[in-house]
């Protein structure tokens, strides 16, 4: 058996408020900025004049010797503290 389709019931349309859409487009522009630069190399040369004054050092010992003849009473040569002292012969030191 063949059934006939029922007609759909169409209700009235519901209107909604308008939606406003905004499309943004972007375009990029390149602007070249030229900054010229110059480099100068300065070579600095320095001479260091170093003066040296070498110095040596020595020491000297000055030795003095004094002989006193304090005189004496009436004692003759050879007495204690009186008269010249005999010198030892060479080579016996």
C-alpha positions in Angstrom: 0.0 0.0 0.0 1.2 3.3 -1.0 1.1 6.2 1.5 0.9 9.8 0.4 3.3 12.1 2.2 1.9 14.6 4.4 2.5 18.2 3.6 5.0 19.9 6.0 3.5 22.6 8.0 5.6 25.8 7.6 5.5 28.2 10.4 6.1 31.9 10.0 9.8 33.0 9.8 11.4 34.4 12.9 13.3 37.6 12.1 16.4 38.3 14.2 18.2 41.7 14.4 20.8 42.3 11.7 24.3 41.2 12.6 26.9 43.7 11.3 30.2 42.1 10.4 33.4 44.2 9.7 36.2 42.8 7.6 39.6 44.4 8.2 42.3 44.2 5.5 45.9 45.1 6.1 48.5 46.1 3.6 52.2 46.4 4.6 54.4 49.0 3.0 58.2 48.9 3.6 59.9 52.2 3.9 63.7 51.9 3.6 65.7 54.1 6.0 69.4 54.5 5.0 71.9 55.4 7.8 75.3 55.9 6.3 78.3 55.0 8.5 82.0 55.4 8.1 84.6 53.7 10.2 88.2 55.0 10.6 90.8 52.8 12.1 93.3 54.8 14.2 96.6 52.9 14.8 98.2 54.3 18.0 101.9 53.5 18.4 103.5 54.3 21.7 107.3 54.2 22.4 108.2 53.7 26.0 111.7 54.9 26.7 112.9 53.1 29.8 116.1 54.4 31.4 118.0 52.1 33.7 120.7 53.1 36.1 122.5 50.0 37.3 124.4 50.7 40.5 126.8 48.6 42.5 127.6 49.0 46.1 130.6 48.2 48.2 131.7 48.6 51.8 135.0 49.7 53.1 136.2 49.1 56.7 138.6 51.7 57.8 140.7 50.6 60.7 143.0 52.9 62.5 145.6 52.1 65.1 147.2 54.4 67.6 150.2 53.8 69.7 150.7 55.8 72.9 153.8 56.0 74.9 152.5 57.0 78.2 155.9 57.6 79.6 157.0 56.0 82.7 158.7 56.8 85.9 162.4 56.2 86.4 162.1 52.5 85.4 164.4 51.4 82.6 163.6 49.5 79.4 161.9 46.2 79.8 159.8 47.2 82.8 156.1 46.6 82.7 154.3 49.0 80.4 157.5 50.8 79.5 159.5 50.9 76.4 158.9 49.5 72.9 157.6 46.1 72.5 159.8 43.8 70.4 158.4 42.7 67.1 158.0 39.0 66.2 160.1 37.8 63.3 158.5 37.6 59.9 156.7 34.3 59.0 155.8 33.4 62.5 152.2 34.6 62.5 
